[in-house]
Amino acid sequence: MSLEVNLGKRGNILEVGPENVSQVILSNPVLNEGELESLLKDPFLKAQILPTFFSIRKGIEGSLEKRLYKLCEAADEAVRNGAQLLVLSDRSDELDATKPAIPILLAVGAVHQHLIQNGLRMQTSIVADTAQCFSTHQFACLIGYGASAICPYLALETCRQWRLSTKTVNLMRNGKMPTVTIEQAQKNFCKSVRSGLMKILSKMGISLLSSYCGAQIFEIYGLGKDIVDLAFCGSVSSIGGLTLDELARETLSFWVKAFSEDTAKRLENFGFIQFRPGGEYHGNNPEMSKLLHKAVRQKSETAYLVYQQHLANRPVNVLRDLIEFTSDRAPIPVGRVEPALSIVKRFCTGGMSLGAISRETHEAIAIAMNRLGGKSNSGEGGEDPIRWSPLTDVVDGYSPTLPHLKGLQNGDTATSAIKQVASGRFGVTPTFLANADQLEIKIAQGAKPGEGGQLPGKKVSAYIARLRNSKPGVPLISPPPHHDIYSIEDLAQLIYDLHQVNPRAKVSVKLVAEAGIGTVASGVAKGNADIIQISGHDGGTGASPVSSIKHAGGPWELGLTESHQTLISNGLRERVILRVDGGFKSGFDVLMAAAMGADEYGFGSVAMIATGCVMARICHTNNCPVGVASQREELRARFPGVPGDLVNYFLYVAEEVRGMLAQLGYEKLDDVIGHTELLKPRDVSLMKTQHLDLSYILSNVGLPKWSSTVIRNQEVHSNGPVLDDTLLSDPEVANAIDNETVVNKSVKIYNVDRAVCGRIAGTIAKKYGDTGFAGQVNLTFTGSAGQSFACFLTPGMNIRLVGEANDYVGKGMAGGEVVVTPEENPGFAPEDATIVGNTCLYGATGGQLFVRGKAGERFAVRNSLAEAVVEGAGDHSCEYMTGGCVVVLGKVGRNVAAGMTGGLAYILDEDNTLIPKVNKEIVKIQRVVAPVGQMQLKNLIEAHVEKTGSSKGAEILKEWDTYLPLFWQLVPPSEEDTPEACADYEETTSGQITLQSA
C-alpha cells in the first residue's frame, strides 16, 4: 500500500513528455507547517491561498452560498492564471465573531466539483490548511472529496501545547509516561493519522491513496440536495436534510462560543466516544442500564414501564425516532393478541464471539434463548462441544458440567442455535457445522463493515485458543471479508458448501445496511440463502478499536427498507427470512422493524446489559469490571447474570409488542409486517430534522404473497440431487459409516459435482464428532472435480482424485487425507501445470493434502493445522496461517506469508528469487537448520512421493544434500522456539526431543 500523492498539473497520461513530470511528490498527505511553507514557495506550483471565511454582517440568509460561489470563482481564476496548487485556508491572525470559517469539507468539495464541471481539475491540486481536521475520518473525507494533502495546524498546535503542559511534563519527569520531544509528539500524531488512513483504504480494498483521492466512497446522512449538488455531487443522500442556511447557522452557533465573555477555561468534552453527563446522548447509557437491571432482576413490570418511559422520552437519536404509529382500526383487548411465547421465537441475539465476551456471558445468553425458543448466535470462534447436550445434573441451580454458571435448570442447553462462519474460520470444524440449527455467513459486521473480527492477544486464553485452534496470547485477526467472498458466485458457493455439510440447517448471510444493499440481497437470495440478516451501524463489539466503529455502516431502517422493497420488486421476498439488528432496545423497535418488513429481530448490546454489563466501555482491554467481556478468571468470577434475567427481559419486550398490537387493533405480528401505512412522520420540534425526507422509508411497493409465518416455516433450501447422496445411499458406504468398517469405492466425477465429500463428512461428524470415527472411507475419483472438492473432511476419510480440481480443495478439512494427481502419462510435466484452483485449504483445522502439480492463489489461507505438499503456488500463499505446515517444491507468487502468525512453511528456491516475494511484516526467513525441521520436511516429501508418485519429489529425495540448502523456512514469532525452527532447541529432561505436531 502507498500513501504517496502528486501535486501539480497533470497532462494526458498517454503522452510522454517533460510537462507531465514536473510535479511535487509527497510521501503522504499529512503536512506540517514547515512542509506547507516550502510548497507555498515552490516556483513551479505558483501556489495560491484562498481564505475560507464567510461574513454574516448582512444577515445569515444566503451568506454561505454567496461566499462559496465567490470561492469557486476565485479558484477558477487562479487556475486560469497558472496556479497549480490551491491552498484552502481557515488560518487567520485576526479572528472575527462575524466571519465564521466555512466547514472545510464543504469548501474543498465545492471547489473540487466546480473545477471538474469547468474542465480545469487536472490543471491543479487542492490542499486544505485547516483547524477543522484532527481525526482519521476527517482526513479521509477531505481526501475522498478532492484534497491531495492536509495541514492540520490546530491539531499540531495542540500536540505542542500538550507536550509543554505542566501535567505532561510532570508525568514524564516521574517516569509515568515515556519522554518524547515536541517534534516527536507531532510526528507520533502524524504517524497515527497515516496508519488510520491505511486502515480505511484497506477496508475499501484500495491500495493507493491516489485512487482514493476524489473517489467519494461515502454515503451521506442528513444533508439536503442543495449542499450535495454543490459540493458532494454523485454521493448518495437518500433522506435529504440540512439546507445551506441551516448549515451556516449550525457553523455560527459553534463559532460564537469562542467570542463570548464566559468562554470556558477548558474545552468541553462532548462525550462523542464515552458517555459524559451533559454531553452527547448515548443510546446505551448508565441510567438506561440501571433501569433495565432493576426490571429484569426484580422481575418487576412497573420497573420495566419506567425503562420504557426512559426510552420514549429520549432525545431524537435514530431515524425511527422521527416516525410514529397510526392505525384506522379500533384497539382490541390484549387477550386476543398472539401470546408472548410465540413472539419471542422471532428474537435472536447478536453474533458476539466467545473471546470478545466471557464464557459465562456467552453461555448464559445461549441458555436463555433456548428456554424461550429464540436463537442465540455463537459469533466467530467455534463452540465447546460440552454445550451441545441438555443438562441433567442440575442441583439448586448449579451444574458440575458448567460449574461457573448459576440459576440453571435441568433440560437447559447452552448450544447456540445459530453458528457463525466468518472470514477467519476460527473454530469452524465439521462437527461444529453439523450441530447447528442455522449457519450464518458473516460477510461483514454492522458496526465495522470491511474489517474482519479481531481479538487482542490478552483475550486469547488457553481455553479460547483451544476452541480456535490457535496459540494463547497471540492476537487473532480475521481477514477482511473479501478474501473468499470477492464475488456473489464465491458467496453462492459457500452457501452451497454449508447446505452440503448440514442439509438440515438454514443458511443466513449477514449484510451491512448501506446504499446498494438491495442489489446484494437479491444476489444472496438467488444464491440460495434461507435468511438475510441486515445489520445496522449501532452495533458495538467487545473487541474493536474505537476508530473501527465510528463513521462506518448505516441505519438499519434504510437497509431494511431497500432490501425488503428490492426483493419484493424482483419476486424474491418469499424465498428469504429478513432478520434485522442494530441498537434494538424495546418492543417499539421490534414493531418498527416489523412494519418496515422484517420477520425476525436481533438484540446485541442490550442482551449483554440484561445479563449484567454496566457499560464501562473498556471491553477491548480485558478489564471488564463485571466479567462480561473479560477472559480473566478473577473478573469472570464477578459475573452477576443468570439466564432467567434475559428470559424476563425478552418476555417484557414481547408483552410490550402485544400491547402495541392491541392498541393498533391487530391480532398478530404477521398482520403488520411490511405494512408501512401504519407509520407516519412524527412531529419533532427540532431545526435539524425539519428537512429530512422520510418518504423512502414510508413508501410501499407491495407485500409478499405469503405471510411471515409461512416464510419462516418453509423447508431449508436444498442443493438438489448431489453425488454425495448417491454415495451415502450405497449400502457399503452406509455400512462403513454405521459400523466403523472400511470401504473402498471408485467414482467418476465431473466439474458440476461441487462440494463432493462434504455431506459424507457432515454425516460422520454428526455421529462421531471430529475425531471419534474409527472406520475408513476410501474414495477414488477420476475426472474433473467442481469447486470445494473434499471440503470439511473428517479423520478416517481418504480421498484420491485422478484428474484436476477447481477452487477451494480441502476447504475447512479437519482430518483425513486428500491426494490429487494427474492421469498417467498426461503429456506434460505435472510439476509445471496447475492442477488445483485458488484458495485451497481455506480454514483447514487438520488432515493432509498432497498435490502433484501447482496450486492457484491464496494457497492455505487461514490454515490452522493441516499439512500440505504442493509443487508450486500463486500469489498470497500461507496468508493469515495460524498453524500447520506447508511445503512448496517449486515457485510461489508474491506476498507470501502475509499476516501469518503460526505454523511453518518450507519453500524450495532453486533460482534465488523467493526473498523479495515474502511479506516480512511478521515472519522470519531462515534456512532449514534445525534437525527436527529437516526431519519434518523430509518426512512430508517422502509421504508426497509415496502417495502421488511425484518425479520432482523423488529427485529432491535422491539429491537430498544438494536440495536441502535450497529450502527456506518461514517462521512466525510464535514458532521461533519450537524444535522445528530452533537449531539449538533444549532437550527435555528425559533426553527426548519433543516433536511438535505441525
Disulfide bonds with the S-S distance in Angstrom:
none
